[in-house]
């Protein structure tokens, strides 16, 4: 006899996987953005932002 569907649990699992994938992609974007910055710019920009 087939098991009864547990739609709530299946939905939560899909949402969890989707959120994990989205977070991984966002982290990759941030890392790529940091790599593309010139070395001197990242430090000077943080100093000017904190001074304001």
Helices and strands as residue ranges (DSSP letters): H 7-36, H 39-51
